[in-house]
Amino acid sequence: MEITKDTKLMDILAEYPWLEKELVEKYPVFKALLNPIGRRFVKNATLEELAAKADKTPEHLMMRLNEVIAEHEAAEE
């Protein structure tokens, strides 16, 4: 899956369901997934919107997501 600034988090989590737990543990911006109201916003948000909320660049967030995905896939091998 290609992850861009316009990718919605819900699409990423549909492709990588295990990712939600790791994101919540590693990155504060994703802690909103733990409550129902925050979860609704976060899951429907694009990476660009999430990056702005976290005061990061979309590129930074995309890099972090790709790192977590790569780490997980390497651990499975």
N, C-alpha and C positions, 0 to 999 in steps of 0.2 A: 504494500500500500504506500502510495506517495503521500507524504504529509506536507501540507502547505499552510500558509497563514490563514487560508480560507477553510481549512478542514475543520469540521465540527468535532468536538470531543466525543460526542455520542457515536460518530462514525468510527473513530479510532477505537473506542471501547467495544464496539460491535466486532471489530476485526481482532482485537487483542483483549478479551474479557479479563484476563489475569492482571492487566495493566492497572486497573483501578486501585487495587490494594497497594501496589508498589508506589503509585503516584501519591496517594494519601500519606504513606509512610515517609517519602523522601522530600516532597515539595509542599510547603505551606499553602500555596494558592489552591491546591486540590483538596484541602481539608473541607471545603464547602460541600464536597460529595457526601459528607457524613450526615448532613441534615437535609430534610425534605425540600425546604425552600431553596437553599443553596444548590442542592443537587439539580433541581429543575433549571436554574440559570446556567450552572457550569456545564451540564451535559449538552445544552443547546447552544452554547457559546462557541465561537470560532477560536482558533488559537490566537488570532490577532486580538480578540476581545479579552481573552484570558491573560495574555501577555501584558496588555495595558493595565489590567486590574492588579497584576503582580509587579508593576513598574519594571518590566523587562521588555526586551525586543521580541517580536515574533520569532526571529531567527534563533534567539537564545532558547526559547521554549521548544522549538522544533528540534534543535540540537539535543536538548535534554531528553526529549521523548525518544528520539532515535537511539540515544545512548542506552536508555533503559531497555528498549526493545532488543537491541543488539546483545546486551548483557544477558537477558533472559534466553534468547535463542542460542547463545554460546553455551550457557549452562545446560541446555537441553541436549546438546551434542555429546 
